[in-house]
Amino acid sequence: AVRLRVREALGAREPADAVRVQGWVRSVRSQKEVLFLHINDGSSLESLQVVADPSLEKRDLTFGSAVEVEGKLVKSPHRMQNMELQAETIRIVGPCDIWSFPLKMKERHPLEYVRQFPHLRCRNNTLGALLRIRNEATAGIHSFFQDNGYVHVHTPIITSNDCEGAGELFQIEVRREAKESAEKTHFFNVPAFLTVSGQLHLEVMAGAFTHVFTFGPTFRAENSQSRRHLAEFYMVEAELSFIESLQDIMQVMEDLFKTVTSTVLSKCPQDVELFHKYIAPAQKSDITHKLFSSSCRISYSEAVEILKQAPQTFTFKPEWGCDLQTEHEKYLVKHCGEIPVFVVNYPYDLKPFYMRDNEDGPQHTVAAVDLLVPGVGELCGGSLREERLPFLESRLQRLGLTDAYQWYLDLRKFGSVPHGGFGMGFERYLQYILGVDNIKDVIPFPRFSHSCLL
């Protein structure tokens, strides 16, 4: 028998005499003359209908049990399904205790409920759909950059750099026994942390490869348990050499979003539809509109004035020189017509040392940009990097970072070119296109430990 995935069986164009399908039972319905099963192996939201003789029914053939079915693949008389499997043998690979199994047949469990079972929730339709969407979005991101001539770089996960400058890092330490034998020295001779960004390493590579990107895990030790924060998440980051305009960076941001979203919508229509039907009913038309609508561009100074004149009261009072909060970002998107908004030219003292000085006055700004989207706020952030050695030396000296970033100054001494880049939070992207309110519902596991659930 030829082994087929459920997705392959459902999409088959011709009947086949001897096929084998393996998966988990999603429903069992036994009648006097026929036994109906629906089995799924994770390759498709839709399950494959299996038609069998009632004599093949066994006591362990229950919802959740793992089975292997062999038989004939035939045209289905049911108009909602192309093919079905006429079973000749059904083998129970792994029984399931339906009385203690927390997921129940034909029940639409709320996300809050399945979040309690991180080791089982992938068997839920919603989370299964999410993982297929994550898979296609990941492939789409890699394809976008590869098709546009970028080189993929694996940047370090353990690093001594605090790229963001916020100090919210997880520090790496050896175990107590090893620490004593090492005479209380750092394992790497300097303090080491889990990375918050691969940007600085990408800048090194951009000095030789022009266009580079990375897509990997990043970490924030921000002690927040809100619905929009994660301690571990994936970041898409890119660096481009020989560019002198923020517009170039903004164009790549926009192209990336539109290309990947089009890929997801075309390759996972049923999975996306599940979210748009049951989780965020208004999101489908909203996403389609965003793919074809133009974006809005405003300066940080304009944004602050819009916020100051807003009819609503904010928890954080908007003031020039202060960072934009999520409530501010969402209002700006609403003010601009619920379309993506690029906010450019942030205060000099608000941003990290590597952002390019605009040399403007009296409001001193840097060439930075954030992309704000409806319902989420900031989705992407980027800037032109300071490629001028005197400007960079002066700023690092004022911050007392000259010794730590001497290697970064070397990049400006040996063939420095105008360049810039950006980063996009992958989970925030998924949260936006699917309309999920809690960002923890777009990751495979809610937290690092099953015993510490939010």
C-alpha positions in Angstrom: 0.0 0.0 0.0 1.2 3.5 -0.8 1.3 5.8 2.2 -0.5 9.1 1.8 -0.8 12.1 4.0 -4.4 13.2 4.6 -3.7 16.4 2.6 -2.5 14.3 -0.3 -5.5 11.9 -0.1 -8.0 14.8 -0.1 -6.3 16.4 -3.1 -5.9 13.3 -5.1 -7.4 13.5 -8.6 -7.7 9.8 -9.3 -8.9 6.8 -7.2 -6.2 4.4 -5.9 -6.6 0.7 -5.1 -4.1 0.3 -2.2 -3.3 3.2 0.1 -2.3 3.6 3.7 -3.2 6.6 5.8 -2.0 7.2 9.4 -3.3 9.7 11.8 -5.6 10.4 14.8 -9.3 9.9 15.0 -11.3 13.1 15.1 -14.8 11.5 15.1 -16.4 8.1 15.2 -19.9 7.3 14.0 -21.2 3.8 13.9 -24.4 2.8 12.1 -26.0 -0.6 11.5 -24.5 -1.0 8.0 -21.6 1.3 8.0 -18.8 2.8 10.2 -17.7 6.4 9.6 -14.3 7.8 10.8 -12.6 11.1 10.3 -8.9 11.0 10.7 -6.3 13.8 10.7 -2.5 13.8 10.6 -1.8 17.5 11.0 -1.2 18.1 7.3 -4.6 19.6 6.7 -7.4 21.4 8.6 -9.9 19.1 6.9 -10.0 15.5 8.0 -10.3 12.5 5.7 -13.5 10.5 5.9 -13.0 6.7 6.2 -15.9 4.4 5.4 -15.7 0.9 6.8 -17.7 -2.2 7.6 -19.0 -2.2 11.2 -17.2 -5.4 11.8 -13.9 -3.4 11.8 -15.0 -1.4 14.8 -12.9 -2.1 18.0 -13.3 -1.0 21.6 -10.2 1.2 21.4 -11.4 2.9 18.2 -12.2 6.2 20.0 -11.8 9.9 19.5 -8.0 10.8 19.9 -6.7 7.2 19.2 -3.9 6.8 16.7 -4.8 4.5 13.7 -3.4 3.1 10.5 -6.0 2.5 7.8 -5.5 0.6 4.6 -7.9 0.4 1.7 -9.1 2.0 -1.5 -9.2 5.8 -2.2 -12.4 6.5 -4.1 -14.4 9.5 -5.2 -16.6 10.7 -2.4 -20.4 11.1 -3.0 -20.4 13.8 -0.4 -20.2 17.2 -2.2 -18.0 18.7 0.5 -15.2 16.2 0.1 -13.3 15.1 -3.0 -12.1 11.8 -1.9 -12.8 9.2 0.9 -11.1 6.0 2.0 -12.9 2.7 1.9 -11.2 0.8 4.7 -10.2 -2.8 4.4 -8.2 -2.9 7.6 -8.0 -0.6 10.6 -5.1 -1.0 13.1 -5.1 0.8 16.5 -1.6 2.1 16.9 -2.2 4.0 20.1 -5.5 4.0 22.1 -6.7 7.1 23.8 -8.5 7.3 27.2 -11.4 9.6 26.1 -12.6 10.1 29.7 -9.4 11.8 30.8 -8.4 13.3 27.5 -9.0 17.1 28.0 -10.0 17.8 24.4 -13.6 16.6 23.6 -15.0 15.5 20.2 -17.0 18.2 18.3 -16.4 20.8 21.0 -14.9 24.2 20.1 -12.6 24.9 23.1 -11.7 28.5 23.9 -8.1 29.5 23.5 -7.9 30.2 27.2 -8.9 26.5 27.9 -6.4 24.8 25.6 -3.6 27.1 26.9 -3.8 25.0 30.0 -2.5 22.0 28.0 0.6 23.1 26.1 1.6 19.5 25.5 -1.7 18.6 23.9 -3.1 21.8 22.4 -1.5 21.3 19.0 -4.2 18.6 18.5 -6.8 21.3 18.7 -8.0 22.6 15.3 -7.1 26.2 16.1 -3.6 25.6 17.3 -3.0 23.0 14.5 -4.0 25.7 12.0 -1.7 28.2 13.7 1.3 25.9 13.3 0.6 25.3 9.6 0.4 29.1 9.2 3.6 29.6 11.1 5.3 27.1 8.8 4.1 28.8 5.6 4.9 32.2 6.9 8.4 31.1 7.9 9.0 29.6 4.4 7.5 32.8 2.8 10.0 35.0 4.8 13.0 33.0 3.7 11.7 32.9 0.1 11.2 36.7 0.0 14.8 37.4 1.1 16.3 34.7 -1.1 14.4 35.9 -4.1 15.7 39.4 -3.5 19.4 38.4 -3.2 19.9 38.4 0.6 22.3 36.1 2.3 20.9 34.3 5.3 23.2 34.5 8.4 22.9 32.5 11.7 23.7 35.2 14.3 24.8 34.2 17.9 22.3 33.4 20.5 24.8 33.9 23.4 26.4 37.4 23.2 28.0 40.1 25.3 26.2 42.9 23.4 23.1 44.7 24.6 22.0 45.9 21.2 18.8 47.6 22.3 20.4 49.3 25.2 17.4 48.7 27.5 19.2 46.4 29.9 16.5 43.7 29.8 18.7 40.7 29.2 18.9 37.2 30.5 22.4 36.6 31.8 24.2 33.3 31.2 25.7 31.7 34.3 27.3 28.3 34.9 25.9 25.9 37.4 27.0 26.3 41.1 29.4 23.3 41.1 31.2 24.5 38.0 31.2 28.1 39.2 33.2 27.2 42.3 35.8 25.3 40.3 36.1 28.2 37.9 37.0 30.5 40.8 33.9 32.7 40.2 35.0 33.9 36.8 32.7 34.4 33.8 32.5 31.4 31.5 33.5 33.6 28.5 35.7 35.9 30.7 33.1 38.6 30.2 29.4 38.7 31.1 27.3 36.9 28.5 23.6 37.2 27.7 20.8 35.7 25.6 20.6 37.9 22.5 18.0 40.6 22.2 18.9 41.2 18.5 21.2 40.0 15.8 21.5 43.4 14.3 25.1 44.2 15.3 26.3 40.9 13.9 24.3 41.5 10.7 26.1 44.8 10.3 29.4 43.0 10.3 28.2 40.7 7.5 26.6 43.6 5.5 30.1 45.0 5.2 30.9 42.1 2.9 27.6 40.8 1.5 25.6 44.0 0.9 22.2 42.4 1.8 21.9 40.0 4.7 19.1 38.7 7.0 18.6 36.5 10.0 15.5 34.9 11.4 15.9 33.4 14.8 15.1 33.4 18.6 15.5 36.6 20.6 14.9 37.1 24.3 13.7 39.9 26.6 13.9 39.9 30.4 11.2 42.5 30.6 9.1 41.5 33.7 5.8 41.9 32.0 3.0 39.3 31.9 0.7 41.2 29.6 -1.1 39.9 26.6 1.5 41.4 24.3 4.8 40.4 25.8 6.9 37.3 25.4 10.2 36.4 27.0 11.3 34.3 24.0 10.2 35.1 20.4 11.4 35.1 16.9 12.7 38.1 15.1 13.2 38.7 11.4 16.1 41.2 10.8 17.7 42.6 7.7 20.6 44.9 6.9 21.1 46.7 3.6 24.4 48.4 2.5 24.6 51.3 0.0 21.3 52.9 1.0 20.9 56.5 2.0 17.2 56.9 2.5 14.7 55.7 5.1 12.3 55.2 2.2 14.4 52.3 1.0 14.0 50.5 4.4 10.3 51.3 4.5 9.8 49.8 1.0 11.4 46.5 2.1 9.3 46.4 5.2 6.1 46.9 3.2 7.2 44.5 0.4 8.0 41.8 3.0 4.6 42.2 4.8 2.6 42.1 1.6 4.5 39.2 0.0 4.5 36.9 3.0 0.9 37.7 3.8 -0.1 36.9 0.2 1.8 33.6 0.5 0.0 32.6 3.7 -3.5 33.5 2.4 -2.9 31.5 -0.8 -1.3 28.4 0.8 -3.4 28.2 4.1 -6.8 29.5 3.1 -8.8 27.2 5.3 -6.5 27.7 8.3 -6.6 31.5 8.0 -10.4 31.3 7.5 -10.8 29.4 10.8 -9.2 32.3 12.7 -11.1 35.0 10.7 -14.4 33.1 11.3 -14.2 32.2 15.0 -11.4 34.4 16.5 -11.5 37.7 14.6 -14.5 37.9 12.3 -13.6 41.4 10.9 -9.9 40.6 10.2 -10.4 38.9 6.8 -11.6 42.0 4.9 -9.2 44.1 7.0 -6.1 42.1 5.9 -7.2 42.0 2.3 -7.6 45.8 2.4 -4.2 46.3 3.9 -2.5 44.3 1.1 -3.7 46.7 -1.5 -3.9 50.0 0.4 -1.2 52.6 0.7 0.5 53.4 4.0 0.7 56.7 5.8 3.9 58.5 6.8 4.3 61.0 9.6 7.2 62.3 11.6 7.5 61.7 15.3 7.0 65.4 16.0 3.7 65.3 14.0 2.7 62.2 15.9 3.2 63.9 19.2 1.1 66.9 18.1 -1.7 64.6 16.9 -1.7 62.8 20.3 -1.7 66.1 22.2 -4.8 67.2 20.3 -6.6 63.9 20.7 -10.0 64.0 22.3 -9.2 61.1 24.6 -7.1 60.9 27.7 -4.1 58.7 27.7 -2.6 56.8 30.6 0.8 58.1 29.5 0.8 61.8 28.6 2.3 62.4 25.2 5.4 64.6 25.3 8.1 65.3 22.8 11.2 63.3 23.8 9.2 60.4 25.4 8.7 57.0 23.8 5.4 56.2 22.1 3.3 53.8 24.2 1.0 51.1 22.7 -2.0 53.3 23.4 -0.4 56.1 21.4 0.5 53.8 18.5 -3.0 52.4 18.3 -4.5 55.9 18.3 -2.2 57.1 15.5 -3.3 54.2 13.4 -6.9 55.0 14.0 -6.3 58.7 13.3 -4.7 57.8 10.0 -7.7 55.7 8.8 -6.8 52.2 10.2 -4.0 51.7 7.7 -0.3 51.0 8.4 1.5 54.1 9.6 5.3 54.8 9.3 6.5 57.1 12.0 10.0 58.6 11.2 12.7 60.7 12.8 12.7 60.0 16.5 14.5 62.1 19.2 18.2 61.6 19.3 18.3 60.8 23.0 15.5 58.3 22.7 17.3 55.9 20.4 20.4 53.6 20.6 23.9 54.9 19.6 24.0 53.3 16.2 21.1 55.3 14.6 22.1 58.0 12.1 22.2 61.6 13.4 19.9 63.8 11.2 21.8 66.9 12.3 18.6 68.9 12.6 17.7 71.5 15.2 16.4 72.6 17.5 14.7 69.2 17.8 17.6 66.8 17.5 16.5 63.6 15.8 17.8 60.4 14.2 16.8 58.6 11.0 14.7 55.9 12.7 11.3 54.4 11.6 8.6 52.3 13.2 5.8 50.6 11.3 2.5 50.7 13.2 -0.4 48.5 12.3 -4.0 48.3 13.6 -4.7 46.3 16.7 -1.1 45.7 17.5 0.9 48.9 17.4 4.6 48.6 16.4 5.2 45.7 14.0 8.6 46.7 12.6 11.4 49.1 13.7 14.5 50.2 11.8 16.9 53.0 11.0 19.7 54.2 8.9 22.9 53.3 10.8 25.5 55.9 11.7 28.3 55.2 9.1 30.3 58.4 9.9 33.2 57.6 12.2 33.5 61.0 14.0 29.8 61.0 14.8 29.9 57.5 16.1 33.1 58.0 18.1 31.7 61.1 19.7 28.5 59.4 20.8 30.1 56.2 22.1 32.6 58.4 24.1 29.7 60.3 25.7 28.0 57.0 26.6 31.2 55.4 27.9 31.0 52.6 25.4 34.2 53.2 23.4 36.1 50.2 24.7 33.2 47.8 24.4 32.5 48.8 20.8 35.9 49.3 19.4 35.2 46.5 16.9 32.1 48.5 15.8 34.3 51.5 15.2 36.6 49.3 13.0 33.7 48.7 10.7 33.6 52.5 10.0 37.4 52.7 9.4 37.6 49.9 6.8 35.3 50.6 3.9 32.3 52.1 5.6 29.2 52.7 3.5 25.7 54.2 4.1 23.5 51.4 5.3 20.4 50.6 7.4 18.2 47.8 8.5 15.1 46.8 10.4 13.6 44.0 12.6 10.1 42.5 12.7 8.6 40.5 15.5 7.4 37.3 13.9 4.7 36.6 16.6 3.4 40.1 16.4 3.1 39.7 12.6 1.0 36.5 13.1 -1.0 38.2 15.8 -1.8 41.0 13.4 -2.8 38.9 10.3 -4.9 36.4 12.4 -6.5 38.9 14.8 -5.4 37.1 17.9 -5.7 39.2 21.1 -3.2 37.3 23.2 0.2 36.9 21.7 0.8 33.7 23.7 -1.8 32.1 21.4 0.5 32.4 18.4 3.4 30.4 19.8 3.7 26.6 20.0 4.1 26.6 23.8 2.7 29.3 26.1 5.9 29.5 28.2 9.1 27.7 28.8 7.5 25.5 31.5 4.3 23.6 31.6 3.9 24.4 35.2 4.2 28.2 34.7 1.2 29.0 32.5 -0.3 32.5 32.1 
